[in-house]
């Protein structure tokens, strides 16, 4: 089964599940994507350990930048329309694979930042005054 078939199957499962979960169809799909990411990260960790951060924060950032560069190069040909570019690209190592890799690496970086936090404030201030914006997560 190729990655397009997998995504279509995931979407149809989400449609069925969304009515029972109370979430919208989109959020149900996001939940399933996140669960798939957790399983994939766990499997990768068994093989590679923490190699993604072995070169420190600069190395982790450069890894994210390389994934973004690959994604950007692929969507350039579709005038930066990521949906159109992904529709045309059915390679297993294509746009969707790069999106998944980037998202999973971002999750690892966020988890590392959370792990290193000195305290976990149970009631965080959700308005970031210095940036004049609301924190969404």
N, C-alpha and C positions, 0 to 999 in steps of 0.2 A: 504494500500500500504506500503510495507516494504522499508527500507532505500536504498536497492540496486535498486529497481524499481524507486524510486524517483531520484536517481543519474543518472540512465539511461535515464529517461525522461528529466532531466536537460541537459544532454549531447546532446540528439537529438534536443532539442530546440536550443541549442547553435550552432549546426551545421547549422541549418536553418538561424539563426540570423547573424552568422559570416560573411557571404558574404555581407550583407547589412550594417553592422557596420564598415567594414574596418579592424576590428581586426581579428587576427587568431582565429581558433576554440578554442585553449587553453585559450587565453586571454578573449574570450567571455564567456567561462565557468567560469573563475576566476571572471569576473564581476558579473555573476549571483550568484555565491557562496557568494560574498561579499554582494550583495543585500539581499540574504537570511539571512546572518549573522546579518545584520542591523535589519531586521524584528524580528529575534529571540531574539536579545539582547534587543530590545525595549519591546517585550512581557515579557521577564524575568525580566526586570527592573520594570515593573508594579507590579510584585509579590514580588520580592526580594530586590528592591531598590539597594543600593550600598553595600550590604552585602559582596561582593567579596573583598572589601578593608577595611572593618571595623577593621581589625587587623593590618592595616598599611602595609608598604612596605615588611616587612619580611613575613607577612601573605599572601600577594599577591604572593610573590615569591614561598612560600611553596605550595600554591594552584597550581601554574604552575608546580612545581616539582612533585606533586602527579599525575597530569595528564600525565606528561612525563613518570613517573614510570609505570603507568598502560599500556601505549602504549608500552614501552620497554618490559615489561613482556609478552605482547601478541605476539610481533614479535620475541622474543627469540626462540620460538618453530619453527619458519620458517627461522632460521639462519639469522635473521635480514632483511629478504626480506619483506618489508612492503607491497608491491603489492601482493605477494603470500599470505601473512598472511591475508590481507583484503579480497582477493578472497575467501578464505576458511571460513571466519567468516561472517555469515549472521545474527548474532544476532542483535536486535535493539540497545542493549547497548554495541556493540562490538567496533572494531577498528575505524570504520568510525565515530562513535559517540564520541569517545575519541579525534580523530583528530579535529572534529568540536568544541568540548568543549575547547580544548587547543587553537585553533586558535581564538576563540571568546574571551577567557580570555586574550590572547596576545593583541588583538585589544583593549580591555578595558584598559589594562595597558598602551599601547601606547597612547591612547586617554587621559588618566590621566596625563601622562608625558607632552603631548602637551598642555593640559589645564593649567598646572602649569608653563609652560615656561614664563619667565619674558617678553620676546619680541619674536615676530615672524619675523625673518629676511626674507624679501621677496626675497633676492638673496643670499641663503646660499652657503658657500664654499663646493663644492661637493667632494673635495679631502681631506681625513682625513690623514694629514701628520703623526701624531703620530702613526697611525696604518698602514700607507703605503697602503691605499686602497681607492677605490672610494665608496662614499655613493650612494646607489641605490634607495633611496626613500626619 
